[in-house]
Amino acid sequence: MPASFSKNTRELEDSLGYRFKDSKLLIEALTHKSYQHENPDEALNYNERLEFLGDSVLGLVIAEALFMNETPLTEADMSKMKSYLVKEAVLFDTASRLSLGTYIRLGRGEESTGGRQKKSILSDGVEALFGAIFLDSNYETVKSIILRLFSDKISNIISKKEGYDFKSDLQEKSQSMFGILPEYRIVKQEGEEHKKVFTAEVYISGQLYGSGIGKSKKDAQMSAAKEALHRIRGTAQKGGSVPLLESP
């Protein structure tokens, strides 16, 4: 490994809390295909194979963490939470915290089009790093690193349902229980143009099941769906029918 490259990646290894024994794995994890295509004699491989492996490793670690949570989660809940935790936006956030864009080796064309800030490149790079660490060490080691990097997000999605897709969940519930889709209505918007607050209501069979507010229409609808699900599940646990709300 060139001395300059080794020096530049020390801080990345510090952030990961891991020192590579095989530096070639780290180089490969940080090499985008655009760089390899432009420098085939220098870079024999690029990171897509490691990304494939890292994706599977990450998925297993997240699935295990959700399964072993002290509060048992349903299969449906674990599936939705896992899908959120491994999606591109979450991986990009992790890459940003690691300043991964500083270390990725890019071709000149990709560099000139802002490749160091591209979500797809950085999220793929994080997965490639996980794959490289797995090969350089073992499952328990990469698991500890992933859990440290994702601990807050795992805790938040379990305790606060942060990032949870309540609208999709309500749609499934509505179809299974009533045979129809829920209907959302934006009933109010307040505030200045750049600070609007929206109020949404969700109806099933013409009856109001939940309302919510948010800084966007989507957030307001998600909040309304969350309230509707809470009412439906709470009533189901008591063995009764869902009491209807009155629209204001």
Rosetta blueprint (number, residue, H / E / L):
1 M L
2 P L
3 A H
4 S H
5 F H
6 S H
7 K H
8 N H
9 T H
10 R H
11 E H
12 L H
13 E H
14 D H
15 S H
16 L H
17 G L
18 Y L
19 R L
20 F L
21 K L
22 D L
23 S H
24 K H
25 L H
26 L H
27 I H
28 E H
29 A H
30 L L
31 T E
32 H L
33 K H
34 S H
35 Y H
36 Q H
37 H H
38 E H
39 N L
40 P L
41 D L
42 E L
43 A L
44 L L
45 N L
46 Y L
47 N L
48 E H
49 R H
50 L H
51 E H
52 F H
53 L H
54 G H
55 D H
56 S H
57 V H
58 L H
59 G H
60 L H
61 V H
62 I H
63 A H
64 E H
65 A H
66 L H
67 F H
68 M L
69 N L
70 E L
71 T L
72 P L
73 L L
74 T L
75 E H
76 A H
77 D H
78 M H
79 S H
80 K H
81 M H
82 K H
83 S H
84 Y H
85 L H
86 V L
87 K L
88 E H
89 A H
90 V H
91 L H
92 F H
93 D H
94 T H
95 A H
96 S H
97 R H
98 L L
99 S L
100 L H
101 G H
102 T H
103 Y L
104 I L
105 R E
106 L L
107 G L
108 R H
109 G H
110 E H
111 E H
112 S H
113 T L
114 G L
115 G H
116 R H
117 Q H
118 K L
119 K H
120 S H
121 I H
122 L H
123 S H
124 D H
125 G H
126 V H
127 E H
128 A H
129 L H
130 F H
131 G H
132 A H
133 I H
134 F H
135 L H
136 D H
137 S L
138 N L
139 Y H
140 E H
141 T H
142 V H
143 K H
144 S H
145 I H
146 I H
147 L H
148 R H
149 L H
150 F H
151 S H
152 D H
153 K H
154 I H
155 S H
156 N H
157 I H
158 I H
159 S H
160 K L
161 K L
162 E L
163 G L
164 Y L
165 D L
166 F H
167 K H
168 S H
169 D H
170 L H
171 Q H
172 E H
173 K H
174 S H
175 Q H
176 S H
177 M H
178 F H
179 G L
180 I L
181 L L
182 P L
183 E E
184 Y E
185 R E
186 I E
187 V E
188 K E
189 Q E
190 E E
191 G L
192 E L
193 E H
194 H H
195 K H
196 K L
197 V E
198 F E
199 T E
200 A E
201 E E
202 V E
203 Y E
204 I E
205 S L
206 G L
207 Q E
208 L E
209 Y E
210 G E
211 S E
212 G E
213 I E
214 G E
215 K L
216 S L
217 K H
218 K H
219 D H
220 A H
221 Q H
222 M H
223 S H
224 A H
225 A H
226 K H
227 E H
228 A H
229 L H
230 H H
231 R H
232 I H
233 R H
234 G H
235 T H
236 A H
237 Q H
238 K H
239 G L
240 G L
241 S L
242 V L
243 P L
244 L L
245 L E
246 E L
247 S L
248 P L
